[in-house]
């Protein structure tokens, strides 16, 4: 298991990647609906906040806690990347 510091860095890095993709989308398509992009950005920031709280306050067996935490976070981030990809794909049609 990675230490908490590395896990926090990974969480921040992936969050920033989603946010940068959203900003890129808004720069490329300024006329598009920004509400969807804002929802994605708010969602990923909320996810990061919750995960950071859970990293700092583990419950029960730490190994299982961090394993499930990583799985749920990476699943959530993957979902947000998918939403951004859908926005780009809709514009490319």
N, C-alpha and C positions, 0 to 999 in steps of 0.2 A: 504494500500500500504506500502510496506517495504521502509525504507529510502534508500537514494542513496548509503550510505556506505555498507549496507547489499546487495544491488543489485550488486554492484561492486564485493563484495566478492563471490557472487554466480556465476557471470560471470567468474571470475578468476578460481574458483574451477572447474567448468565444463570444461573450456578450458584446465586446467592442467590434468583433467581426460582423455580427448581425447588424449592429447600429451603423457601421460604415457602409454596409450594403444598402441599408435603407436610405442613408444620406446620398449615396451615389444614385439611387433610383430617383430621388426627388430632384437631384441636379440634372439628370438626363431627361426627366419628364416633369417639368415644373407645372404643367397644365393638368396633370393627373390628380386623382383623388388622394389628397394627403391624409384623409381620415384613416384609411386602411393602413398606411405606413405608420402613422402616429400610434395606432393600436398595436402594431407589431413592436414598435420601439418601447412603448409603455409596458407591454407584456414581458418582453425579455428583461427589462430593467427590474420589474417586479419579481421575476423568476430569480434573477441574480441576488436580489435582496433577501429573498426567502432562503435561498441556498446558503448564503453567507451566514445567516442566523443559525441554520442547522449545522454548518461546519463548526461554528464557535460554541454550540451547545449540544454536543452529542448525547443521545439517549441510549441506554442499554449497552449491548455489545458494540463496541466502537467499530470493529471490523465490518460487521454486518451493516451498521448504520452508514458508514462511509461508502460501502459498496452499493447500497440501495440509493443513496444520495447521488452518487455519480451516475448511476443508471437513469434515474429520474431527470437529472439535470441535462444529461446528454440527449435524452429523448425529447425533452422540451426544447432545447436549442435546435435540434434537428427539425422539429416541427416549425419553428420560426424561420429557419433557413428555407424550408419548403414553401412557406407563405411568401417569402421575398422572391423566390424563384418563380412562383406562379405569377406574381406581378410583372416580372420581367418577361415571362413567356407570353402573357396577354398582350403586352406592347409590341412584341416581335411579330405578331400575326399580321 
